[in-house]
Amino acid sequence: GRMAFVECKATGKKMRPIQENRKKQLEALGFSVYCLDRVGQIGGISVKYNPHEYQSYATDFILSHPISAVFLEMGLGKSVITLSAIFDLCLDSFLVCKVLVIAPLRVARDTWTS
């Protein structure tokens, strides 16, 4: 398997110098490292996310259960559901300050292009 690292920041915030150094170290080891500061970066383009009812339900479920899993078919939005919940937990309610996202290399590379 492959692994990539994602740093979630408040809107407009950048990585601190120590985080930039760690990013360079991880990239030198062959890992992909991404920094997200808004939901619109998902997929590498700025988009407005209008979730389907089941996606809103799944996001709310994650937010209200400390341990949860999302089992959906391919293409039904597991990534955006999970990342929406992460952004809410990190940037809205401040309940979480660090998140480790583990994803297949292709998914991480195609989802976060910068």
C-alpha positions in Angstrom: 0.0 0.0 0.0 0.8 3.7 -0.2 0.3 6.5 2.2 -0.1 10.3 1.8 -0.3 13.0 4.5 -2.9 15.8 4.7 -2.6 18.9 6.8 -5.9 20.6 7.4 -5.6 24.4 8.1 -8.1 27.2 8.9 -9.1 29.1 5.8 -6.2 31.1 4.4 -3.6 29.6 6.8 -0.4 28.1 5.5 1.9 25.5 7.0 4.3 26.7 9.7 8.1 26.5 8.9 8.5 23.3 11.0 5.6 21.8 9.0 7.1 22.8 5.7 10.4 21.1 6.8 8.5 17.9 7.7 6.7 18.1 4.4 10.0 18.2 2.5 11.3 15.3 4.6 8.2 13.2 3.8 8.3 14.1 0.1 12.0 13.1 0.0 10.9 9.7 1.3 8.4 9.4 -1.5 5.2 10.4 0.3 2.7 12.8 -1.0 1.9 15.7 1.4 -1.1 18.0 0.9 -2.3 21.1 2.8 -6.0 21.9 2.7 -7.5 25.2 4.0 -10.9 25.0 2.4 -13.4 22.4 1.2 -13.1 23.8 -2.4 -9.6 22.3 -2.7 -11.1 18.8 -2.7 -10.5 17.5 -6.2 -8.0 20.4 -7.0 -10.7 22.8 -8.1 -12.9 25.3 -6.4 -16.4 23.8 -6.2 -19.6 24.4 -4.2 -20.5 21.2 -2.4 -24.3 20.5 -2.3 -24.5 17.2 -0.5 -27.2 14.6 -1.2 -29.5 13.7 1.7 -27.5 10.5 2.4 -24.2 12.4 2.4 -25.5 14.9 4.9 -26.8 12.0 7.0 -23.4 10.3 6.9 -21.5 13.5 7.8 -23.9 14.1 10.7 -23.4 10.5 11.8 -19.6 11.0 11.9 -19.9 14.2 13.8 -22.2 12.7 16.4 -20.4 9.4 16.9 -16.7 9.3 18.2 -16.2 6.0 16.4 -17.8 5.5 13.0 -17.3 4.1 9.6 -18.7 5.0 6.2 -19.5 2.0 3.9 -20.7 3.2 0.5 -20.3 2.1 -3.0 -17.5 3.6 -5.2 -18.3 7.1 -6.4 -20.9 7.9 -3.7 -18.8 10.5 -1.9 -17.0 8.8 1.0 -14.1 11.2 0.6 -16.1 14.4 0.6 -18.4 13.1 3.4 -15.4 12.3 5.6 -13.5 15.5 4.8 -16.6 17.6 5.4 -16.8 16.0 8.9 -13.1 16.6 9.5 -13.4 20.3 8.5 -16.4 20.7 10.9 -14.5 19.0 13.7 -11.3 21.0 13.1 -12.5 24.4 12.0 -16.0 24.8 13.4 -16.3 23.0 16.7 -12.5 22.9 17.4 -12.9 19.3 18.8 -10.0 18.0 16.8 -6.7 19.6 16.1 -4.8 16.8 14.1 -6.1 14.3 11.6 -4.3 11.5 9.9 -5.9 10.6 6.5 -4.9 7.2 5.1 -5.9 6.6 1.5 -4.7 4.7 -1.5 -2.1 6.6 -3.4 -4.3 7.0 -6.5 -7.2 8.4 -4.4 -4.9 10.8 -2.5 -3.1 11.9 -5.7 -6.3 12.4 -7.7 -8.2 14.1 -4.8 -5.5 16.6 -3.7 -3.5 17.7 -6.7 -1.3 20.4 -5.0 
